[in-house]
Amino acid sequence: MKNRARPQGDIRGGAIAPDRSPGGRLLSGLIMNRPLVVIFATICLDAVGIGLVFPVLPRLLEDVTHNPNIAPYIGIMIALYAVMQFVFAPVLGALSDTLGRRPVLLISLAGAAINYVIMAFAPQLWMLVLGRAIAGLTSANVSVATAYITDISSEDQRARRFGLSNAMFGIGFIIGPVLGGLLGDTWLRLPFIAAAALNAGNLLLAVFVLPESRAPAREKIDLAALNPLRPLRWVFSMKGLLPVVFVYFILSATGEAYGVCWAMWGFDTFQWNGLWIGLSLGAFGICQTLVQAFLPGPATRLFGERMAVVVGIACACIALVALAFANQGWMVFAIMPLFALAGIGTPAFQALATEQVDPDRQGQLQGVLSSAVSLASIAAPLAFSTFYFVVQNDWPGAIWLAVVVIYAIAIPLVLLGTRTARAAT
């Protein structure tokens, strides 16, 4: 008999019982649903681990290699992280469908803590590379965390909770660079020790608080399922899912443009120094976090999931056009609230994607979607940085119009492709 996900609930005797809190309000839901707190903490810590490395990585590589020309090493480290995510996200997602979500999450949290200890004390380059590879592998647990959220949430709760999970990632990505910079000024290795301690604490919390969200499958593990390309073959065998995965790839790829080009564009257009670049990124992160924490649920109820995605894309495109023509720094901050409204699109699309497959395939689907994110994080930075250097001298803001063009490709796929996917599955 197939296993079915139970509805969202709290812990009663180690099992998940239905949540009967009045109205399912956000605060009471989080208080009663301690597993959800652990999952959100896991997602947040994954983002902290990504962000804290960037302020200290150049100095750390220079210290280890004794070579001031560390640009090639930075490229290798960043690409390796994304490649490991791409390879292992589907594997962890498929394993969680078979073994259960809890053991896969516990192993990945333990691996993350060990990784940061390695990086904190690594005296040689190969050890740093190994640590970064482990970091990419363990960060692939986002696919398992997302499947866990799907297991314990009813369909009408998913958009709101996916929005919260994205907000947790946004908070982590705000905290990470700040924490890395502050602690790195004290001691270059201190950020990694802090990250190891945070992950170890979350591991202990998960051991004692996190129940299994679905009964493990009775059948033996299919070794062929460990092939990271197998879930992708599954997608290609179900043609209706291709638009879903491609839209997710586009949404992820457009997000890479900001991390790659924002600082260069701010300097070239407004002559911003590091402080103003940091303030603008912080303002964007805070606005987007608030939007994703509170608006996806109401937006999907108002517009429906499909139209909420389109509204989010439209807000992003209007803001990007305004950025392309902005000639004063204050304009960027004025656009931020509209820009942040784009954040309702991704969680709405995540909820829409979960409706395309049955509950027994949710881990596999989330693994494939996480792989799409990782693939975008490999390809998009190269493409956007190349285009930016082409337009840098004549019109730096043209990079944002390129992002608008890519966004536009997603709209017909959202409106038509998801209907095809549902019919095909």
FIZA-230864 format. One record per residue: x, y negated, z of N, C-alpha, C in turn. Coordinates in pm, whole numbers, plus 50000, padded with zeros to 5 digits. Layout:
REM residues N
XYZXYZXYZ/...
This chain:
REM residues 425
500855011950000500005000050000500884987650000/500494977649925501294965449917501184957550046/502294950850079502294942350198501694928850164/500894923750251500274910650229500744900950335/501034888750293501484878550389500344874850481/500664873350607499664868750703499564853750699/498444848250743498304833650744499204827350847/499354814150833500194806550925499694808051067/500624808351164500184809551301501314807551398/501034810251525502044808951628502474822751672/503404823451770503924836151817503084840951933/502554852851922501804858852032502254873352042/503064875952143503564889352159504494893552049/505234883951990506184887151885505564888151747/504264886751734503604887351605503074873751569/502674872151447502124859451401500614860251403/499994852051486498534851751496498004839551424/496784839751378496244828351305496274815551389/496594804551322496634791451387495214785951395/494734783751515493384778551533493394764351588/494514757451573494574743651622493624734951543/492944725351608491934717351540492524709251426/491984711451307492374703551192493724706951136/494494715751202495814719251154496724707351143/496644698251238497424686051229498914689151233/499684680051173501114682351157501824684651289/501634675751387502384676851511502014689351588/500714691751605500304703651680500704716251608/500684715751474501074727551398502534731051420/503394720751427504804723451450505054728251591/504334722551690504524726751829504134741351845/502984745151785502504758751801503264768651715/503844763951606504484772851511505994771451522/506564777651624508014776651646508834782551532/508414793351466509184798151352509374787551244/508344779351224508454768851122509544758851160/509704756051289510764747151335512134753051303/512284766151324513564772751293513854771951143/512854774451062513034774050917513434760050872/512744749850925513094736050889514494732550934/514894737451052516254734951100517274741351008/516984753250959517884760150866518064752050739/516964747050683517034739150561517804726250585/517554719850698518244707450731519754709850745/520134720750812521554723550833522244727050702/521534733550610522104735950477522484722650411/521594712950420521864699850360522984692550433/523014693550566524104687450641525444693250596/525484706350576526714712750532527164708050395/526194705450306526554700150174527114686150187/526424677650265526794663550270528014660250351/528274667650459529384663650545530744665950480/530784674350377532064677550314532584665850231/531694658650164532134648850065533014637750122/532714631950239533604621350289535014626050324/535164638750363536474643450412537184652750315/536474657750213537084667750124538334662550053/538334650349997539574645849932540774645550027/540584640050148541704639450243542104653350290/541114662250305541424675750350542234683250243/541844681750117542594688350011543994682549997/544104669550012545434663350006546314668150120/545704669850239546454674550355546924688950336/546084697350273546424711550257547384713750140/547164706750030547984709049910549254700649908/549294689949989550424680449988550634674749847/549504672549781549524667649644548484656549633/548884644149597547904633349589546914634849474/547254642949374546364645049260545424656649289/544354653749362543474664449407542164665049329/542014656749225540764656549147540404670349091/541354677849032540984691248981540464700449091/541064699449211540634708049321539214704649366/538884691649367537524687749405536514693449308/536824692649178535924698349077535724713249097/536814720349128536714734849150535844737849272/536044730349380535294733049503533794730549484/533444719449419532034716149398531384726149303/532084729549195531524739149100531384752949163/532364756949243532304770049308531094771149398/530824760649474529654760549563528374762749483/528214755449372527014756549291526914770249225/528054775549179528034788649114527604799449213/528124798949336527764808949436526274808149469/525744795949476524304794449497523524800749383/523964798149261523274803249143523254818549141/524374824549177524484839049171523694845849282/523744840149404523224847549519521824843449563/521304832249517519934828749556518914839249513/518964844249386518014854749350518244867649428/519514870749457519834883049529519234882549670/519454871349740518904870249875517384870149874/516804863549774515344863449764514784877449742/515414885249652514944898849627515154907749748/516294906249816516554914149936515524911050046/515124898450056514154894850159512784900950130/512464903250001511224910149968511254924650014/512464930750014512604944850047512894946950195/513854939450249514284941550388513494933250488/512834922750441512194913250530512964900250532/512284889350567512934876150566513924874650682/513554879650800514324876950921515774881850913/516044894450879517444898750878518304891350777/517734887850662518504880550562518844866550613/517874860150678518144846750733519184847250844/519094857250933520064858151043521474860450990/521624869150892522954871850836523514859250770/522664851950697523154839950628523544829050728/522794827650838523154817750940524484821351006/524684834251034525954838551091527094835950994/526854838650866527874836150765528234821350754/527224812650766527484798250759528364793750875/528074798650996528894794951113530334799551095/530514811851046531874817151023532594808950917/531874805150812532474797250705533054784150757/532284777150840532764764150889533954765750984/534004776851057535184779451140536414781451051/536244788850941537344790950847537854777550793/536914769050750537314756250691537904746850795/537504748350922538034739651027539514742251053/539944754651035541324758051071542144763250953/541604762250831542304767550714543584759750687/544764766350689546014759250661546394759350514/545714767550434546084769050294544874767150204/545164763950078544114760849983543184772749959/543744784849949542914796349918541874798850028/542224795250151541274797050261540134786850251/540464774650208539404764750185538474769150072/539054774449966538254779349854537344790649901/537904799849981537094810850034535954805550121/536264795850207535234790150292534144783350212/534524776250106533514769450024532664779549948/533264790649908532494801249841531464807149937/531874809650062530934814950161529824804750188/530184791850189529174781350211528124781550101/528544783249976527594783949866526714796149875/527314807449918526534819749933525474818150042/525884813350158524934812350270523884801550245/524224791150171523224780750143522134785850049/522384797149984521354803249900520184808249983/520294807750116519174812250200517974802850193/518094791650123516934782750105515804790250035/516154799249941515124806949872514354815849971/515074821550069514424830050169513574821450262/514094809750301513344800850389512054796250322/512134793450191510934789150119509914800550110/510404812850089509504824350086508844826350223/509594823850331509044825050466507904815050485/508114802750439507064792650449505814797250372/506034803050255504914808050176504154818850251/504914827850318504284838850391503334833950500/503744823650574502994819750694502064807850669/501894804150543501064792450511499944796450417/498764791350444497674793050349497904783850229/497174786250121497424778749998497244763750017/496284759650099496044745450116497074738850207/497924746750275498974741250361500324740450291/500474747350180501814749050122502414736050072/501624727850003502194715449949502734706750062/501954705650173502404697450285503684703150346/503734716350361504904722350425506114722550333/505894724150203507014722750111507534708350113/506614698850127507044685050141507874682950265/507464689150377508244688350501509614694850484/509664706250415510954712750395511884704050311/511344697450207512154688150129512584676150213/511684671850303512044660850392513184664950485/513144677350534514234682250620515544682550543/515474686650417516684686350334517174672150316/516224662850295516624648750280517244643150406/516684646650522517264642050649518674647550664/518834660350633520164666350643521164659950550/520694656150432521614650150336521934635650372/521094629350454521424616150509522404617650625/522134627250713522974629350831524374634250792/524434643450694525684649950660526834640450628/526674631550528527784622450495528154613150610/527134608350685527424599450798528204606950905/527744619050938528424627251038529834630750993/529964634550866531284637950814532254626250819/531754614350781532624602650783533044598550923/532074598351016532374594151154533324603951222/533004616951215533844626851281535174628451210/535174626951078536414628351003537424617551036/536944605651074537874594951115538544598151247/537874606351330538464610551457539474621651436/539054632051364539944643151328539394649451203/540244651751106539834656250974539034669250978/539324677851075538654690851081537414690751170/537194679951242536094679651339534714681451276/534434676151156533104678251098532754693051081/533744701251048533484715451026533224722651158/533904718351263533634724151395532224720751439/531804708351416530444704251451529424712351372/529684714451242528754722151160528684736651206/529824742351245529834756051296529004757151423/529144747351512528374747651637526874746251610/526494737551517525074735751485524484748451426/525204754951336524694767251276524634778651377/525624779251468525594789551571524394787451664/524094774951697522924772151780521634775951710/521554773051580520344776851505520224791951493/521364798851484521354813451480520774819151610/521214813951723520694818751851519194815951863/518784804051818517364800651822516554810351736/517084813651618516374822851528516294836851587/517364841251654517374854651713516244856251814/516004845851894515034847052002513624842151966/513514834151861512224827751831511604832651701/512444836051602511924838351467511424852651450/510114854651432509604868051403509664870851253/509444883251217509364886651075508024881851020/508044876050902506824870550842506094880650755/506744891450720506104901850640506754915150673/505994925950668506544939150698507514943150588/508694948350624509644952850520509024963650433/509444964050309508924974150217509404988050259/508564997850236508905011550275509885018050178/509865013750054510725020049955512185016249979/513085024749925514515022349940514925010149858/516055004549898516564993049825516984997249685/516494990149588516884992649449518214985549424/519284993549405520594987449387520644978549263/519834981949165519794973549046519284959549077/518504958249186517974945149224519074935749272/520244941249308521354932849352522044925849235/521684929649113522214922748995521614908748991/522434898149001521874884649008521154880348882/521404886948770520744883348646519404890448629/519144900348714517904907848699516664899148720/516624890748826515444882048840515234873048720/516334868748656516184860248539515584868248423/515984881048413515384889548310513884891348337/513544891948467512124892848504511374880648453/511964868748467511314856648418511154857048267/512224861248197512144861648052511174872348003/510954882648084509994892948045508564888148063/508374877848144507044871948165507084857748108/506844856847980507054844247909506314832547972/505204835148038504444824348096505164817248208/506154823848271506894817548380508024808548332/508414809748207509514801648156509254786648171/508054781648137507814767148158507944763048304/507514771748397507614768548539509074766848580/509904776348542511324775748578512004763948509/511624761248384512244750348311511884736848372/510624735248415510234722748481511034721048610/511184731648686511954730848810513404727148781/513944732348672515304728848630515384713848598/514384708748527514394694548491514304685748614/513394689048706513244681048827514544681048909/515224692248911516494693048984517594685548911/517634686748779518684680248700518594665048710/517384659648705517254645048714517744640048849/517544647848955518024643849087519534642949095/520244650549012521704650149013522254636848962/521474629948879521954617448821522284607148927/521514606949037521724596749140523044599049213/523304611549249524554614449318525764612049233/525644614349102526784612849012527024598148976/525974590748946526134577548883525804565748973/525134567849086524644556549164525774547349209/526824552849265527904544449318528594536749205/528874543449094529524536648981528634525748925/527324528848911526394518848857526274506948951/526204509249082526114498149177527324489049170/528514494949155529724486749145529764479249012/529444486048902529544479748770528474469048749/527284470948805526184461748780526124450348881/526334453449010526174443449115527464440549191/528554447249153529824446049226529654449649374/528824459749402528624464249538529904470549593/530144468249721531224475649788530644488449849/531484495749921531024508449978529884506850075/529874495750153528814493550250527454492450181/527384484450075526094482550008525654495049934/526604502449878526254515049815525684524649919/526314525150036525814533750143524454529450193/524244516150206522944511250252521844514450151/522144513150023521134515949921520784530849920/521794539549931521534553849935520774557650062/521144551250173520424554050297518974549650290/518724537950231517344533050216516534542650129/517154547150022516464556649933516154569750007/517144574650081516944587150154515854586150258/515814574950330514784573250434513394572150371/513274564150266511964562750201511484576050145/512364583350081511964596050021511604606350128/512344606150239512044615450347510654612850404/510324600150425508994596750478507894600950381/508134598550252507124602250152506914617350152/508004625050150507864639450142507334645650270/507504638650381506994643950507505494641950521/504954631150465503564627650495502614627050376/503114625650254502214623050142501894634850050/502724645350039502384656049944501024662449969/500694665050096499394670950126498234662250081/498164649450127497084640750079497084638849928/498274638249868498344636149723497754647949647/498044660149691497494671849622495984672849643/495494668649760494034668749780493354658249694/494034646949673493444636049595493504638749445/494684643149398494894644649254494824659149205/495014668749297495254682449255496744684449233/497214696649243498654699249238499264694849106/498604698248995499174695248863499294680248841/498254672748871498304658348850499194651448951/499354657149072500264651349169501694651649116/502054662449047503384663148984503534652148880/502514650448796502574640248691502654626248751/501894623648857501944610548923503344608048980/503944618149041505294616749093506294613448984/506194620348870507094617648757506864603548704/505594599348696505294585848646505914575248736/505804576948868506404567348961507914566748942/508544578348925509984578748904510364571348775/509614573548669509944567348540509804552148545/508734547348610508544532748621509704526648701/510074533148811511174528048892512494528448817/512734538948740513984540148665514094529548557/512984526748490513004515948389513344502648456/512754500248574513054487948647514534487548687/515084498748730516514499048764517384496248643/516984501448527517794499548407517954484748372/516924476748401516964462548365517244453448485/517444459048603517704450748722519034443648709/519054430848746520314423148742520634416648876/519824419348978520074414549113519954426249210/520854426649309520864437749401519584439449481/518934428249516517714429149598516604436449525/516644436249391515614443149313515624458149342/516794463649364516904477949391516154481549518/516324473549622515644476249749514134474049736/513724464449652512304462049632511634473749560/512384480649475511834491849397511754504649480/512504505249591512644517749667511324524549702/510294517349753509054524349787508414531449668/508384524749552507844531149433508704542949391/510014541149398510944551649363510704563949451/510494561549579510324572649672509044580449647/508014574049588506764581049560506964592649462/508084592449391508394603949306508514616749388/508744615149519508934626649606507704635249624/506524630549584505334639149595505314649649487/506104647849382506024656749266506604670649292/507794671249350508464684249366507724693749459/507304689349582506564698849665505234703149603/504574694049531503334698049463503624708549357/504744706949288505084716849186505504730049250/506184729449365506524741749435505264749549472/504264742449524503004749049558502344754849433/502394747249323501804751949198502524764449149/503864764749164504634776249118504284788849196/504014787649327503714799549407502414806249364/501554798749298500284804449255500414812749127/501604812649066501784819548939502134834348955/502504838549079502864852549101502164857449227/502094870649245501414876249361502324875549484/501794877749605502584876149727503824884949734/503794896749672504934905649679506104900949594/505914890849513506974885649426507444871749468/506974866749582507294853149620508794851249645/509434860849713510874859549738511654859249609/511264867849514511934868349386511754855149310/510534849849311510274837149245511094825949306/511094825049440511844814349505513334815649479/513834827949469515234829849436515564824549297/514674827249202514894822249066514834807049062/513884801149135513794786549138515044780549201/515554786749306516804781849366517964783049269/517964793549189518994794949087518894783848983/517654779948951517484768748857518074755948914/517894753849045518494742149111520024742849101/520584754549128522044756049124522574754248984/521864759748885522294758048747522264743348707/521234736348752521164721948725522314714548791/522704718748912523784711948983525144714748920/525214724848832526454727348757526484719148628/525374719548554525354713648420525064698748422/524104694148505523664680248499524764670248534/525574672248638526614662448666527584660248550/527914670948480528814669548365528144661248256/526864663948230526164656748123525964642048158/525504639248282525244625348319526534617248330/527584623048382528844615548393529404612448255/529274621948162529754619448024528954608247960/527634608547974526814597947915527104584447980/527314584548111527564571848179528824565148128/529864572748108531104566848060530984561647917/530044567147840529794562047705529144548247711/528204546147805527464533547811527994523947917/529014527647990529464520048108529824505648073/530544503547968531024489947936529924481247878/529014487047801527994479147733526734477247817/526264487847878525004486947954524924498548053/525464496948174525464508048271524054512948304/523064503948304521704507848339521064517448240/521664519248123521104528548025521054542748077/521874545948178521844559448234520464562848288/519764552748343518454555548402517404557948293/517574551848175516664554748065516874568948014/518104573948021518354587847983517614597348077/517564593748206516834602048302515344601748271/514824590148230513404589048194513084598448078/513954598847979513734607747864513644622347908/514514626347999514494640148047513224642948127/512824633248210511564634748284510384636748189/510394629348077509264629847985509074643747926/510154651247915510044664947862509204673647955/509264670748086508584679248184507074677548183/506564665948142505134663148157504254673048080/504494675247949503624685047880503784699247935/504964702447985505174715748042504364717548170/504274706748250503484707348373502004708748340/501514700848244500094700648213499624713248141/500484718648055500074730047972500774743048011/502044741948047502824754048073502364761748193/501944754948300501514762148419500184769248397/499344763948310498114771048278498424784048203/499404783148113499814795048039500424805248132/501224800448228501864809648323500834817248403/499814810248452498794816848535498054827448452/497754824348328497054833948244497934846148216/499244843748195500134854648160500374863948277/500444858448400500714866748516499474873448570/
